[in-house]
């Protein structure tokens, strides 16, 4: 039989007991350490010990087990994941109860049966590994939470539409009200959901994000509600769903407008009853999570057309938060552009500090179908290809298929000409030759007009 990778520490003042226990266990575990002096326990715990088999009494004539309880306490303080099993020839119920209260896992009487000794120690090894794994997971979760807080994007904007959204967010964030965030793709729905969580009383607990738009219908229940072992072919163990993982925190259901009607009914039941039932199980489990939803769809129109349940909408939209598209936030375009420039310049180690006047004008005249996400992408690309200390017009790459020209709002010839020149330059990413050809001008004539209008 293959030995299990584990370290077992045997502590007893009787060398015969140590020898007997070592002989009994060495065929099952890779590393058996013995000591007849409990004062050496601390140094031996410097290596990773899975189980300590600890005698209760070390002084002749004393059988009260106090020494064993003392060393038990020392072990649990130094290595809380280590399993401690106490052994004595003088068992009593009260002593066993005291030992368990102070952290012992089990209690064995001398002399023991070898099979029983192996069974108890083997269970102790599994328990130690489980505790160690949980500690590692908690450490990872703490690190992820730390990174989550550090990576938070601040909400940037000076426009009235954005200020209104931020004010409403600040009012509702400290509450547990369900929130529905509405806005086009790329308007910052995730950033707002994250900021709501960080400004809430749940900020020290998990923020669980799930993109319902990319979730297969067949995985909906198992992903959100979890599943029991054996619920389906690959269900090898009981598994928590996203609602349970969000315990004490926030669950962010992104693209909720994509859920089909038959699954909307199941989600409604969970939100109403605040309980979930894992797939393949008949046990109701309470949930404790604040629910934030988001969609880029016209969800009210969907409701009118019977594509979205009215009762579900009223459950998730206690507060509706509307995020304006970037084209309606003219004051924020350059603020965001400069923020992204600073971030990307640092990322790519480029000495780019500013955005040129021509590039700024182009950014302001573009209609931003992809909103903030598109702006970030364009600035990142411009940062990478720029050869100067400022982003130039030719560094910007707009989507020509989605580019809309600005219609002149005046009949003034100079203003009209200036607008058409801007549109031509934007369309051809600053290429003078192509822009001049588009306008029916020579390169020299276009340069003269650029100088005339200080463009």
N, C-alpha and C positions, 0 to 999 in steps of 0.2 A: 504494500500500500504506500502510495506517495505521501511523504510528510507535508504537513501544512506549514507554509511560511509564517512563523509566529515566534515571539520571544516570551518565554515564561520564566518568572522569577520566583524561586522557592525560598521561603524564609522560615527557619526553625532552628532552635538551639540543640536539637537532637540530630546528630549526623546520620544515624540509622534511618530516621524518617526522611531526611533529604535524599539519601541514596535510594530508598525504596520509591519515593515519588519520582525521582529522575528516571529510574529504570522503567517505571510504569508509563511515563509520558514521552520519553525520547524517541519511541517508535512512531509517534504521531505528530510531533512538532520539531521544527528545525533547530531551535535554540533554547536550551534549558540552562538557566543560570541558578546557582545555589549559593546561599550564605547562611552561616549560623550566628551572625551578628547583625541585629536589626539596624545598628547605627550605620551600616554600609548601604542601606536601602537608597538613601538620597543620591549617592554617587552613581549607583547602578541605574537609577532612573534617567541618567544623562542619555542613555541609549533608549530607543523607543521600545518600551515594554508593553505587551498587550495584556498580560494577566499576572497579578501577584497573588501567589498562594501563601497566605500569611498566618503564622502561628499566633495564638492569642496570649500565651504566657511564656515568660523567659526567666523569671526568678524562681528559685526553688522555694516551695512552700506557698507560692501565690497562685491562686487559680481563679481570680476574679475577672481576668481578661482585660484589665485596664491598659496594660502595655500594648496589647493588640489594637485596642480602640485608639490609643495615642498615635501609633504608627499608621493606622488607617487614615486618620485625619491628615497626617503629614503627606501621605501619598496622594490623596485627593486634591490637596492644595497645589502640589507640584505638577501632577499629571492627571487632571480630571477625567481624561478619556480612558485611562487605564482601569481595567476591571480588577476589583479586589475580592478575593474569596478567602474567608477566614476559616481556620481549622483549629480544633481543640479536642482534647480527650474528655473535657468536662463541659458538656453542653447544658445549656439552660435556655428556656424560652425567653426570659427577660434579656439575657445577653445577646441572643440572636436578634431580638427586636431593636436593641440599642445599636447593634452593628449595622443593620439595614438602614436605620434612620440616619446614620452618619455616612452612608454612602457605599457600604458593602453590597455586593451583588448576590452573594450566596454564602452559605455556612455549611461546612462539612465536618463530620465527626471522625476522629481516629478510633480504631483503624478503619480504613475505607475499602470499598470494593473498587478494583481497578477500572472496571467499566463505568462505574458511577463517577469516579474521579475524572476520567477522560471526557465523559458527557458534560460535566459541569465546567471543566476548563475550556472545552471546545465552544460551548455556548458563550463563555466569557470572552473568548477571542473574537467571535462574531459581533458581540455587543461592543467591544472596544473599537473594532473597525467601523461599525455603524456610527458610533459617537464621533470618531475621528473624521469620517466622511462628512457628517453633518457640520462639524466645526469648519472643515474646509469649504463647504458650500456656503456657510454663513459668512466666512471671510471673503469669499468671492462675491457674495451678494453685497456685503458692505463696501467692497472695492467698486463694484458696479454702481452702487448708489452714490458713492463719492464722485466717480467719473460722470455719472448722470448729472449731478449738481454742477460739476465744473464745466461740463459741455453745454450747459443751457445757453441757448441763443437769446440775447436780450431782444425784446420787442422794440423795433426802431421805427419811428414815424412822428411827424409833426403835423400831418394833415388832420383836419377836423374829423373826418370819417374814422381815422385810426384812433384819435384821441377818445372818441365816443366808445369805440370797442374796448379800449383799455380801461376806461372808467367803469364800464359795465362789468368787465372781468374782475376788477378789483373789488367790486361790491359783492359779487356772487362767489368768488373763490373761497372765502372762509366758511361758507355754508356747505351743506351736503346736497344741495339741489342738483338734480340731473340737468345737464347742459347739452344743447344741440348746437354745434358750430357749423354754420353754413358759409360756403364760399367756393369759388372756382379752384381748380387744381393750381397748386403753387402759391396760394395766398397766405399760407402760414397756419393752417388749422392744427397741425401737430405741435408747432411751437406754442400756440395759445393753450392747447390742452395740457402740455407739459408745464407751462407757467401757472395755470390754474392749480395744478397739483402742488407745485412748489410754494404757492401762496396759501395753501389750505392747511388744516390741522392734521392732514394725513401725509404730510410731506416726508416723514421719516419712514414711511411704509412703501411698498412696491408701487411702481407705475407700470402697468401692463398694457402694452399696445398690441392690437391685433387688427390686421388689414382684412376686413371682411370681403373686400373686392377681389382678393387673390385666393380666398379660401374656398376649396372645393366643397360643394354641398354635402357630399358624403362624409366629410370630416368635420362638419359644423358642430355637431353635438359632442363628439369626442374631444375636439379641440377646446371648446368653450366650457363644457360641463365635466369633462374627464370621463374615465371608463374604469370598469372593474376588470380584474384578471379573468381572462377567458371570454370577455364580451365579444371578441372577434378573433380571427386567426392569429394576428400578431400581438394581441393583448397579453403580454407575458407577466405583467404585474399591475396592481392597482395604481392608477395615475391620476393626479389632480389636473383639472381643467384650468383655463385662464381665470375664471371667476374665483376659484379657490386660491390660486396663486396671488391674486390681488388682495388678499385678506388684509384689512386695515388700511388699504391704500386706494388707488384709483384704477379703473379699467377703462381704456380708451378704445371704443368700437369705431374704427375708421371706415368710411364708405358704407355706412349702414343702409343707404338706399339701394344697395346691390342685393340685399337679402330677399329670396323668394318668399311668397306669401305663407307657404306652409311652415317655413322656419321662423317667420315673424311671430307666429302664434306661440311657438315654444319659447322664444326670447321674451315675449310679453309675459308669459306665465312666471318665468324666473324673476323678472323685474318687479312684478306685482307681489309675489309671495316671498321674495328675498330668500329663496331656497333653490338649490339645484339637485338634480338626481343624476348621478353618473350613469353612463351607458352600461347596460347589463346589470344594473343594481336597482333595488327597490327601496333604498334608504334616502330620505330627504336630508340634505345637509344645508345648514344656514350659511348665507354669504354676507360678508361685510365689506362692501366696496362701493365707492362713489362711481357713478356711471357718467362718462362723457362720450357723446357720439358726434360724428361729423359726416358730412356728405357734400359732394359738389353738384348733386342733382337737385332739381326743383321738387323738393319732397312734398310740398303742399299740392302741386299739380299732380304728382303721383297719387296722392291721397284722393283727390277729386276724381281721378281716373280709375280708382279702385286697385291701384298697384301697390299701395302702401296702407297698412291698417291704421285707421283713425285712432283707435284706442292705444296702439303702440306709440304713435306720434305724440299723443298727449302725455304719455308716460315719460318720454325721453326729452321733451322740450319744455320742461318747467321754465327754463331760461333759454331763449334763442339768441345766439351771438352771431351777427353777420359781419363777415370780413370782406372789405371792399377789394375789388381787383386793382392791380397796380396802376392801370390807366386812369383810375379815378383818384390816384394819390400822387399827383404831379409833384407836390412839395417833398415827397419822400424818395423819389427816384434817385436823386444824387446823394442823399443821405445814405441810402442802402448801398448804392454803387461804391461810395468811398469806404463804407464799412467792409464790404466784400473785398475791395482792393487791399485794404490793410491786412485782412485775414489771409488772402491768397499770396500776397507779397511775402508775408512771413512764412507761409507754408512752402513756397518755392524759392525762398531766399533771394528775392529780387529787390533791387533798390528802386522801387517805383513808389512815388509819393502822391502823385496827383493824376487827375484826368484832364486832358486838354479841353479847351473851349469847344473845338469842333466835335470832339467825342462826346462832351457833355450835351451839346445841342442835339446830337444824333440820339442819345439815350432819351432825352426829353421828347423827341418827336416820334419815337417808336411806340407802337400801340400795345406791346407786351401781352400777346396771347397766352404765354406760359407764366406770366406773373413773376413773383419774386424768384422762383426756382430758375426761370429762364434768365433773369438778370444775373443771378449768381453764376450761372454757367457761362454767360457771355463775358463777365468780368474775369472769371478764372482763365478762360481761353486767352483773353487779351493779355492778362498778366504773364502767361507762359510765353507768348510769341513776341511781346514787346521788347524792343532793343534800346529804349530810351528810359528816362526817369519819369515819364508821364505816359499814360495811355493815350494813343493817338486814334484818330478816326479810322485809319486803315487797320488798326488792331481789332476793331469790333467786327463781329460776324453775326449779322442778323439773319433770321430765317426769311429768305426772299419769297418763299411760297406764302408766308403769312403776313408779309409786310404790307401795311396799308399806308397810302400816301395821305398827307394832310391836305384837305381841301381849303384853299384860301378863304379866310373869313372877311376879307376886305376886297374892294375893287381897285384899291390903290396899286398902280402898276409896279412900283418898286417893291412893295410888300409881296405882291403876287410873284414877281420874278425871284425874290429871295426865297420864298417858300418852295418854288419848283426846283431851285438849285439845291436846297436842303434835301428835298425828296430824292432827287437824282443821285446825290452823293450817298445818301443812306442806302438806296437800292443797290448801288454798286460798291458798297463798303469802302467809300473814299477814293475809288479809282478815278482819277481826273479824266483820263482818256475816254473811258466808258461813259462817264457822266456827261462829258462834253458832247459825245456822239448822240446820247439820248436826248439832250437839249437842242441839238442841231447847231452847236457852236464849235469853234475851234478851241484847242487847249488854251491858246493865248487869250481868247475872248473870255473863256471861263475864269482864267486866273485874274483878269482885270475886274471881273464882277466880284470875285471873292475878296479882292483887295478893297473894292468900292464898299462892299457891305461888311467889311471887317470880319469875314467868316473864316 
